Amino acid sequence: MGQRFEANLMNVPRPKNLPGQNEPYPHVLIGDEAFALKPYFKRLFPYRQSRRDVQKKNYNTRFCRARRVVENAFGILAQEWRIFY
């Protein structure tokens, strides 16, 4: 899957404007520090950076909230169909 993302072979939608923004933003994957930074991948700011910068701390808070929603959705799918274990 990672190789397909690298080669732009995944059927990812084109970048779109976020609400209230004029600049298009690409669709991305989210994860933790175990993954390398790539153009299609976002992760948290390190704790040392985020504790001093309010914007980075806010980003990390919202990032964690989004990640929790995704993890809960996969948990529900796994319980319902048992194929995502």
N, CA and C atoms as an extended XYZ file, in Angstrom:
255
Properties=species:S:1:pos:R:3:atomname:S:1:resname:S:1:resid:I:1 pbc="F F F"
N         0.822       -1.176        0.000 N   MET     1
C         0.000        0.000        0.000 CA  MET     1
C         0.877        1.254        0.000 C   MET     1
N         1.950        1.216        0.791 N   GLY     2
C         2.862        2.357        0.825 CA  GLY     2
C         3.507        2.619       -0.523 C   GLY     2
N         3.866        1.543       -1.216 N   GLN     3
C         4.476        1.685       -2.545 CA  GLN     3
C         3.475        2.298       -3.528 C   GLN     3
N         2.210        1.928       -3.402 N   ARG     4
C         1.189        2.490       -4.284 CA  ARG     4
C         0.974        3.979       -4.008 C   ARG     4
N         1.041        4.375       -2.733 N   PHE     5
C         0.950        5.799       -2.421 CA  PHE     5
C         2.153        6.550       -2.982 C   PHE     5
N         3.336        5.969       -2.838 N   GLU     6
C         4.555        6.599       -3.353 CA  GLU     6
C         4.476        6.824       -4.859 C   GLU     6
N         3.887        5.863       -5.566 N   ALA     7
C         3.807        5.926       -7.027 CA  ALA     7
C         2.543        6.643       -7.518 C   ALA     7
N         1.759        7.205       -6.592 N   ASN     8
C         0.493        7.881       -6.930 CA  ASN     8
C        -0.477        6.966       -7.670 C   ASN     8
N        -0.518        5.698       -7.277 N   LEU     9
C        -1.422        4.739       -7.898 CA  LEU     9
C        -2.704        4.521       -7.096 C   LEU     9
N        -2.773        5.100       -5.895 N   MET    10
C        -3.995        4.986       -5.105 CA  MET    10
C        -4.999        5.984       -5.663 C   MET    10
N        -6.239        5.634       -5.631 N   ASN    11
C        -7.287        6.493       -6.191 CA  ASN    11
C        -7.708        7.540       -5.153 C   ASN    11
N        -6.789        8.470       -4.860 N   VAL    12
C        -7.030        9.508       -3.863 CA  VAL    12
C        -7.639       10.721       -4.562 C   VAL    12
N        -8.681       11.305       -3.985 N   PRO    13
C        -9.278       12.495       -4.612 CA  PRO    13
C        -8.279       13.646       -4.712 C   PRO    13
N        -8.525       14.528       -5.657 N   ARG    14
C        -7.673       15.707       -5.829 CA  ARG    14
C        -7.793       16.615       -4.607 C   ARG    14
N        -6.782       17.456       -4.360 N   PRO    15
C        -6.876       18.402       -3.235 CA  PRO    15
C        -8.101       19.301       -3.354 C   PRO    15
N        -8.692       19.620       -2.210 N   LYS    16
C        -9.892       20.461       -2.161 CA  LYS    16
C        -9.696       21.577       -1.150 C   LYS    16
N       -10.479       22.631       -1.308 N   ASN    17
C       -10.441       23.735       -0.353 CA  ASN    17
C       -11.119       23.315        0.946 C   ASN    17
N       -10.483       23.639        2.066 N   LEU    18
C       -11.112       23.423        3.357 CA  LEU    18
C       -12.140       24.527        3.581 C   LEU    18
N       -13.116       24.309        4.444 N   PRO    19
C       -14.126       25.351        4.693 CA  PRO    19
C       -13.468       26.663        5.132 C   PRO    19
N       -13.818       27.731        4.462 N   GLY    20
C       -13.292       29.045        4.795 CA  GLY    20
C       -11.885       29.316        4.283 C   GLY    20
N       -11.330       28.424        3.473 N   GLN    21
C        -9.976       28.588        2.945 CA  GLN    21
C       -10.015       28.712        1.430 C   GLN    21
N        -9.043       29.413        0.867 N   ASN    22
C        -8.963       29.570       -0.584 CA  ASN    22
C        -7.917       28.672       -1.226 C   ASN    22
N        -7.068       28.079       -0.411 N   GLU    23
C        -5.995       27.244       -0.935 CA  GLU    23
C        -6.374       25.765       -0.813 C   GLU    23
N        -6.247       24.985       -1.893 N   PRO    24
C        -6.597       23.558       -1.804 CA  PRO    24
C        -5.635       22.804       -0.886 C   PRO    24
N        -6.172       21.837       -0.190 N   TYR    25
C        -5.382       21.017        0.733 CA  TYR    25
C        -5.529       19.561        0.313 C   TYR    25
N        -4.425       18.808        0.240 N   PRO    26
C        -4.511       17.414       -0.207 CA  PRO    26
C        -5.115       16.495        0.849 C   PRO    26
N        -5.672       15.390        0.411 N   HIS    27
C        -6.130       14.349        1.323 CA  HIS    27
C        -4.885       13.630        1.831 C   HIS    27
N        -4.868       13.291        3.107 N   VAL    28
C        -3.687       12.677        3.712 CA  VAL    28
C        -4.076       11.509        4.604 C   VAL    28
N        -3.094       10.678        4.900 N   LEU    29
C        -3.225        9.635        5.907 CA  LEU    29
C        -2.736       10.206        7.222 C   LEU    29
N        -3.256        9.706        8.340 N   ILE    30
C        -2.772       10.155        9.634 CA  ILE    30
C        -2.235        8.966       10.404 C   ILE    30
N        -1.223        9.220       11.229 N   GLY    31
C        -0.622        8.141       12.001 CA  GLY    31
C         0.237        8.683       13.122 C   GLY    31
N         1.067        7.806       13.690 N   ASP    32
C         1.908        8.225       14.796 CA  ASP    32
C         3.369        8.327       14.371 C   ASP    32
N         4.263        8.442       15.358 N   GLU    33
C         5.676        8.673       15.079 CA  GLU    33
C         6.381        7.484       14.433 C   GLU    33
N         5.752        6.329       14.398 N   ALA    34
C         6.368        5.145       13.817 CA  ALA    34
C         6.524        5.255       12.304 C   ALA    34
N         5.790        6.152       11.674 N   PHE    35
C         5.819        6.294       10.226 CA  PHE    35
C         6.658        7.496        9.817 C   PHE    35
N         7.336        7.370        8.688 N   ALA    36
C         8.140        8.472        8.164 CA  ALA    36
C         7.230        9.535        7.555 C   ALA    36
N         7.693       10.779        7.602 N   LEU    37
C         6.928       11.859        6.984 CA  LEU    37
C         6.989       11.747        5.470 C   LEU    37
N         5.857       11.826        4.849 N   LYS    38
C         5.720       11.799        3.393 CA  LYS    38
C         4.730       12.878        3.007 C   LYS    38
N         4.661       13.265        1.727 N   PRO    39
C         3.695       14.296        1.321 CA  PRO    39
C         2.238       13.885        1.562 C   PRO    39
N         1.959       12.604        1.579 N   TYR    40
C         0.592       12.113        1.754 CA  TYR    40
C         0.308       11.668        3.192 C   TYR    40
N         1.230       11.942        4.120 N   PHE    41
C         1.117       11.438        5.485 CA  PHE    41
C         1.357       12.552        6.496 C   PHE    41
N         0.510       12.631        7.518 N   LYS    42
C         0.659       13.611        8.588 CA  LYS    42
C         0.759       12.888        9.923 C   LYS    42
N         1.526       13.496       10.830 N   ARG    43
C         1.629       12.960       12.182 CA  ARG    43
C         1.771       14.109       13.173 C   ARG    43
N         1.789       13.758       14.446 N   LEU    44
C         1.872       14.753       15.507 CA  LEU    44
C         3.203       15.500       15.492 C   LEU    44
N         3.189       16.721       16.030 N   PHE    45
C         4.442       17.403       16.312 CA  PHE    45
C         5.053       16.756       17.549 C   PHE    45
N         6.371       16.673       17.627 N   PRO    46
C         6.994       16.131       18.840 CA  PRO    46
C         6.600       16.938       20.070 C   PRO    46
N         6.568       16.277       21.221 N   TYR    47
C         6.124       16.918       22.458 CA  TYR    47
C         6.959       18.153       22.782 C   TYR    47
N         8.257       18.088       22.589 N   ARG    48
C         9.128       19.232       22.910 CA  ARG    48
C         8.779       20.468       22.094 C   ARG    48
N         8.377       20.270       20.851 N   GLN    49
C         7.982       21.411       20.021 CA  GLN    49
C         6.605       21.927       20.411 C   GLN    49
N         5.691       21.018       20.684 N   SER    50
C         4.298       21.427       20.900 CA  SER    50
C         4.070       22.055       22.268 C   SER    50
N         4.871       21.752       23.259 N   ARG    51
C         4.620       22.332       24.582 CA  ARG    51
C         4.966       23.812       24.643 C   ARG    51
N         5.803       24.287       23.714 N   ARG    52
C         6.193       25.699       23.688 CA  ARG    52
C         5.370       26.529       22.699 C   ARG    52
N         4.714       25.877       21.768 N   ASP    53
C         4.003       26.573       20.697 CA  ASP    53
C         2.514       26.247       20.783 C   ASP    53
N         1.696       27.260       21.030 N   VAL    54
C         0.253       27.055       21.207 CA  VAL    54
C        -0.391       26.506       19.936 C   VAL    54
N         0.040       26.971       18.763 N   GLN    55
C        -0.541       26.479       17.505 CA  GLN    55
C        -0.232       24.997       17.301 C   GLN    55
N         0.978       24.575       17.614 N   LYS    56
C         1.334       23.158       17.469 CA  LYS    56
C         0.593       22.301       18.487 C   LYS    56
N         0.407       22.833       19.688 N   LYS    57
C        -0.348       22.100       20.704 CA  LYS    57
C        -1.803       21.943       20.265 C   LYS    57
N        -2.385       22.985       19.691 N   ASN    58
C        -3.748       22.932       19.170 CA  ASN    58
C        -3.846       21.932       18.023 C   ASN    58
N        -2.853       21.939       17.122 N   TYR    59
C        -2.816       20.976       16.018 CA  TYR    59
C        -2.805       19.554       16.579 C   TYR    59
N        -1.935       19.287       17.555 N   ASN    60
C        -1.845       17.944       18.128 CA  ASN    60
C        -3.160       17.517       18.774 C   ASN    60
N        -3.832       18.448       19.452 N   THR    61
C        -5.117       18.127       20.078 CA  THR    61
C        -6.146       17.731       19.024 C   THR    61
N        -6.254       18.506       17.971 N   ARG    62
C        -7.226       18.206       16.911 CA  ARG    62
C        -6.837       16.947       16.138 C   ARG    62
N        -5.547       16.757       15.944 N   PHE    63
C        -5.049       15.564       15.264 CA  PHE    63
C        -5.441       14.314       16.052 C   PHE    63
N        -5.220       14.344       17.365 N   CYS    64
C        -5.568       13.199       18.211 CA  CYS    64
C        -7.062       12.919       18.180 C   CYS    64
N        -7.857       13.972       18.136 N   ARG    65
C        -9.307       13.809       18.063 CA  ARG    65
C        -9.702       13.121       16.756 C   ARG    65
N        -9.110       13.558       15.652 N   ALA    66
C        -9.414       12.951       14.344 CA  ALA    66
C        -8.961       11.495       14.315 C   ALA    66
N        -7.800       11.232       14.852 N   ARG    67
C        -7.278        9.863       14.865 CA  ARG    67
C        -8.158        8.949       15.710 C   ARG    67
N        -8.647        9.456       16.820 N   ARG    68
C        -9.529        8.671       17.677 CA  ARG    68
C       -10.814        8.310       16.942 C   ARG    68
N       -11.363        9.237       16.177 N   VAL    69
C       -12.579        8.971       15.402 CA  VAL    69
C       -12.329        7.855       14.393 C   VAL    69
N       -11.201        7.915       13.692 N   VAL    70
C       -10.870        6.887       12.699 CA  VAL    70
C       -10.692        5.530       13.381 C   VAL    70
N        -9.951        5.499       14.497 N   GLU    71
C        -9.743        4.236       15.207 CA  GLU    71
C       -11.055        3.650       15.715 C   GLU    71
N       -11.943        4.500       16.207 N   ASN    72
C       -13.252        4.019       16.668 CA  ASN    72
C       -14.071        3.462       15.509 C   ASN    72
N       -14.008        4.118       14.354 N   ALA    73
C       -14.750        3.627       13.185 CA  ALA    73
C       -14.241        2.250       12.768 C   ALA    73
N       -12.921        2.059       12.744 N   PHE    74
C       -12.393        0.742       12.391 CA  PHE    74
C       -12.730       -0.291       13.457 C   PHE    74
N       -12.780        0.122       14.711 N   GLY    75
C       -13.186       -0.793       15.774 CA  GLY    75
C       -14.611       -1.269       15.588 C   GLY    75
N       -15.491       -0.364       15.212 N   ILE    76
C       -16.892       -0.724       14.960 CA  ILE    76
C       -16.986       -1.669       13.763 C   ILE    76
N       -16.235       -1.360       12.694 N   LEU    77
C       -16.237       -2.245       11.523 CA  LEU    77
C       -15.710       -3.627       11.879 C   LEU    77
N       -14.659       -3.676       12.673 N   ALA    78
C       -14.080       -4.962       13.057 CA  ALA    78
C       -15.069       -5.781       13.880 C   ALA    78
N       -15.791       -5.141       14.784 N   GLN    79
C       -16.780       -5.854       15.584 CA  GLN    79
C       -17.957       -6.333       14.740 C   GLN    79
N       -18.327       -5.520       13.775 N   GLU    80
C       -19.504       -5.843       12.961 CA  GLU    80
C       -19.220       -6.960       11.957 C   GLU    80
N       -18.094       -6.884       11.271 N   TRP    81
C       -17.840       -7.844       10.192 CA  TRP    81
C       -16.648       -8.764       10.445 C   TRP    81
N       -15.857       -8.494       11.443 N   ARG    82
C       -14.722       -9.334       11.835 CA  ARG    82
C       -13.672       -9.542       10.735 C   ARG    82
N       -13.656       -8.695        9.722 N   ILE    83
C       -12.656       -8.848        8.664 CA  ILE    83
C       -11.500       -7.883        8.835 C   ILE    83
N       -11.647       -6.880        9.708 N   PHE    84
C       -10.602       -5.891        9.885 CA  PHE    84
C        -9.669       -6.215       11.051 C   PHE    84
N        -9.791       -7.413       11.632 N   TYR    85
C        -8.862       -7.815       12.682 CA  TYR    85
C        -7.533       -8.063       12.060 C   TYR    85
